[in-house]
Amino acid sequence: MRAGRLRHRVALQTPVDAQNARGEVERTYPVVAVVHASVEPLSGRELLEAQQIESRVTCRVRLRYTAGLTSHSRVLLLGPEGDPDHPTRTLNVLSVIDREQRHIELELLCEDVT
């Protein structure tokens, strides 16, 4: 994977369920990593092909392999400040694809939330 294509800074979040003081289960999304990635809107043909997998796919995020990402994870696009508490966009991960099954590159098909 060429580093020059990874021009976006993103924060990766995975869900954690924990009980609060009243015994209710609350889901939180702690940041597990801040990495460089390529975020691309899907073209018409790619969107049509991707929607056969998921009907809400709007973009593809490519990054170096990071263990633990699932279809329940989230990607935060960070602004110039790089602050995960103030992302410019939030993407829900719908599909995680390990390219060539070699743990080198991941391709995430995502939907835009904000």
C-alpha positions in Angstrom: 0.0 0.0 0.0 1.4 3.3 -1.0 1.6 5.9 1.8 0.9 8.8 -0.5 -2.7 7.7 -1.0 -3.3 7.7 2.8 -4.0 11.5 3.0 -6.8 11.5 5.5 -6.4 11.2 9.3 -9.1 9.0 10.9 -9.9 7.8 14.3 -11.1 4.1 14.6 -13.7 3.3 17.2 -15.0 -0.1 18.3 -18.1 -0.6 20.4 -17.9 -1.6 24.1 -20.9 -2.5 26.2 -20.7 -1.8 29.9 -23.2 -1.6 32.7 -23.9 1.8 34.3 -24.8 2.4 37.9 -28.4 1.4 37.4 -27.5 -1.9 35.8 -28.4 -0.9 32.3 -26.1 -1.8 29.4 -24.7 1.3 27.7 -22.7 1.2 24.4 -19.7 3.5 24.1 -17.2 3.9 21.3 -13.7 4.5 22.6 -11.0 5.4 20.1 -8.7 2.4 19.5 -6.4 4.0 17.0 -5.7 7.2 15.0 -4.3 6.3 11.6 -3.9 7.6 8.0 -6.4 6.3 5.5 -7.8 6.9 2.0 -11.5 8.0 2.0 -13.1 7.8 -1.4 -16.7 8.3 -2.4 -17.9 5.4 -4.6 -18.4 6.0 -8.3 -21.7 5.0 -9.9 -20.6 1.6 -11.0 -18.8 0.8 -7.7 -21.9 2.0 -5.8 -24.1 -0.3 -7.8 -21.8 -3.2 -7.1 -21.4 -2.4 -3.4 -25.1 -2.0 -2.9 -25.5 -5.7 -3.8 -23.6 -6.2 -0.5 -25.2 -3.4 1.5 -27.8 -0.9 0.2 -26.4 2.0 2.3 -22.8 2.0 1.2 -21.6 5.5 0.3 -17.8 5.4 0.5 -14.7 3.2 0.8 -12.0 3.7 3.4 -8.6 2.0 2.8 -6.0 1.7 5.5 -3.2 -0.4 6.8 -4.3 -3.6 8.6 -5.7 -2.9 12.1 -6.9 -5.9 14.1 -10.3 -5.8 15.8 -12.3 -3.8 13.3 -15.8 -5.2 12.7 -19.0 -4.2 10.9 -20.0 -2.5 14.2 -17.0 -0.2 14.3 -17.0 3.5 13.3 -14.6 5.8 11.5 -14.2 9.4 12.4 -12.7 11.7 9.8 -10.6 14.2 11.6 -10.1 17.8 10.7 -6.8 19.7 10.5 -6.6 19.9 14.3 -6.8 16.0 14.5 -9.2 16.1 17.5 -11.3 12.9 17.8 -13.8 14.8 19.9 -14.6 17.1 17.0 -14.7 14.9 13.8 -15.7 16.4 10.4 -17.7 13.2 9.5 -18.7 10.0 11.2 -18.9 6.8 9.1 -20.5 3.5 10.2 -18.6 0.5 9.0 -20.8 -1.9 7.1 -18.2 -4.4 5.8 -14.5 -5.1 6.6 -12.5 -6.7 3.8 -9.0 -8.0 4.4 -7.4 -7.6 1.0 -5.8 -10.9 -0.1 -6.2 -12.2 3.5 -2.6 -11.2 4.2 -3.2 -8.7 7.1 -1.6 -5.8 5.1 -4.5 -3.7 3.9 -8.2 -3.3 5.0 -11.0 -2.0 2.8 -14.0 -0.7 4.8 -17.3 -0.1 3.0 -19.1 2.6 5.0 -22.2 4.7 5.3 -22.0 8.4 6.1 -23.8 9.3 9.3 -23.1 13.0 9.5 
